[in-house]
Amino acid sequence: MKQYKNKLFAVLLTIFTLVAFSSCHDDDYEWRRGTLNFSTELDDEPIYTDNRGRFSFYYNLAAEDIGGINARALDIVDVRSYESEVFLFYGELFRPNDLINITLEADGVTPRTLRMIVNDNREAVVIDADHSLLVQFMCDMAYNLARRGQLKFYIDGELLNTPQHTYFDFEVRNDFDFQIRY
């Protein structure tokens, strides 16, 4: 009987220990909403293409550019996109259904090439089939930016239906959920 009580006590102690430690694990994490938005609209100069419709530019980003959280002070362990969008707009020669290819690259992030189409508002947006590539890239970039503190974000592209010199503005809008460890 004593042996039975010892085994029962050991089993109950093991179950209690597992439950106690597994419940503490979830309390050490929290999700917080943050944003990473930027645009050339207020810059002195728009983005210019060369005479073949190609363009290339970059942004220097800092962790402080992530709005809503203090990325430098927090231990960010995961990033999930709530919403990610890229726009090319105010294009002098943009016409509905024009096609544009862009390649997004950032320090420490795998480059992604996306296809865009100009809508009826003369704004180029990422096509639905490539939207998941945009979301993956932006999550990886936000995570690396938060962990590194700064990085360069490169954008290269080509206006496929307008192979000539023109200009436009560029905008990125992101809402993320950041998982924070305490």
Secondary structure as the mmCIF struct_conf table of DSSP 4:
data_model
#
loop_
_struct_conf.conf_type_id
_struct_conf.id
_struct_conf.beg_label_comp_id
_struct_conf.beg_label_asym_id
_struct_conf.beg_label_seq_id
_struct_conf.end_label_comp_id
_struct_conf.end_label_asym_id
_struct_conf.end_label_seq_id
HELX_RH_AL_P HELX_RH_AL_P1 LYS A 2 ASP A 27
TURN_TY1_P TURN_TY1_P1 ASP A 28 ASP A 28
STRN STRN1 TYR A 29 THR A 35
STRN STRN2 PHE A 38 SER A 39
BEND BEND1 THR A 40 THR A 40
TURN_TY1_P TURN_TY1_P2 GLU A 41 LEU A 42
BEND BEND2 ASP A 43 GLU A 45
STRN STRN3 ILE A 47 TYR A 48
TURN_TY1_P TURN_TY1_P3 ASN A 51 ARG A 52
BEND BEND3 GLY A 53 GLY A 53
STRN STRN4 ARG A 54 ALA A 62
HELX_RH_3T_P HELX_RH_3T_P1 ALA A 63 ASP A 65
BEND BEND4 ILE A 66 ILE A 66
STRN STRN5 GLY A 67 GLY A 67
TURN_TY1_P TURN_TY1_P4 GLY A 68 GLY A 68
BEND BEND5 ILE A 69 ILE A 69
TURN_TY1_P TURN_TY1_P5 ALA A 71 ALA A 73
BEND BEND6 LEU A 74 LEU A 74
STRN STRN6 ASP A 75 PHE A 89
BEND BEND7 TYR A 90 TYR A 90
TURN_TY1_P TURN_TY1_P6 GLU A 92 LEU A 93
TURN_TY1_P TURN_TY1_P7 PRO A 96 ASN A 97
STRN STRN7 LEU A 99 ALA A 106
TURN_TY1_P TURN_TY1_P8 ASP A 107 GLY A 108
STRN STRN8 VAL A 109 VAL A 118
TURN_TY1_P TURN_TY1_P9 ASP A 120 ASN A 121
BEND BEND8 ARG A 122 ARG A 122
STRN STRN9 ALA A 124 VAL A 126
HELX_RH_3T_P HELX_RH_3T_P2 ASP A 128 ASP A 130
HELX_RH_AL_P HELX_RH_AL_P2 HIS A 131 ARG A 148
BEND BEND9 GLY A 149 GLY A 149
STRN STRN10 GLN A 150 LEU A 159
BEND BEND10 LEU A 160 ASN A 161
BEND BEND11 GLN A 164 GLN A 164
STRN STRN11 TYR A 167 ARG A 181
#
